[in-house]
């Protein structure tokens, strides 16, 4: 099934809120690339809504329906879909109601987010939403096809973390892995009340006994939702690091480290990816060095080391440290 491309596509991957959008936006300034933003995100891409319907939010390997999964990623890695008029119409028809899509994602995951104060709980009312048949997406897919020339697909995804071995075997992309320190990551989840931070990913057998012990011995009685958020973050980060440690070809980036000197970081990253650097990219980086809001991928680089402060309690921070020790992630505190 392996596809050999003349120019290997670049895949930027990391946990949600880990800085993947920033890396993607800067690399997109290179004229070498055809940028593709989160093509497997069912909330923003109607084709992923169609082809990933039966899959978990973070599918493992080829997913539940490998035939559809393979077709989806082949089109992504060869940049066969454009965001034109037909694409916008399909997004309006199917993706305009995020509550409905969030409900469906929870259904696919087999995990309904309980009502809580940390993650936004999206209730769905069937009587309020009428959608056309989903197969219309497939009918109109033909009209969104393109063929790019002399461009390399640059793809950013925060949902394919558990598929990297499958992707490497089938498509051989150049993978850039973005990581972020756990306190900053989890503080961002809580600040934005992100459903992605809680998808029912439980501790793997390797860590389960130690995780159960932490939950049992939690004298501060932290909300079990908070435990679950930390466990999911640790599990997915462990998956990324395990892949990188086995595949020397991948590039590992730490968000906080990149923020210490963004221009120096990106010059090195461009060199690692055999890209040409120019002054306009440096100006773009300097122009984006300002406070963002919500999901806007801007940041004052000097603030990124301690974004969690004043957002996490002493008890919450200690709990994150306990889990980091169990998962051998102390360097991410």
Secondary structure, DSSP 8 states (H G I E B T S, - for coil): -----SS--EEEEE-TTSSHHHHHHHHTTSTTEEEEE-TT-TTT-HHHHHHTTTS-TT--TT-SSHHHHHHHHHHHHTT-B--SHHHHHHHHHHHS-HHHHHHHHHHHHT------SSS------GGG-----THHHHHHHGGGB----S-EEEEEESS-GGGHHHHHHHT--EEEEEE--HHHHHHHHHHHT-GGG-S-----TTTHHHHHHHHHT-TT---HHHHHHHHHHHHHHHHHHHHHHH-TTSEEEEHHHHHHSHHHHHHHHHHHTT----HHHHHHHHHT-S---TT-----GGGGGGTTTTTS-HHHHHHHHHHHHHTT-GGG-
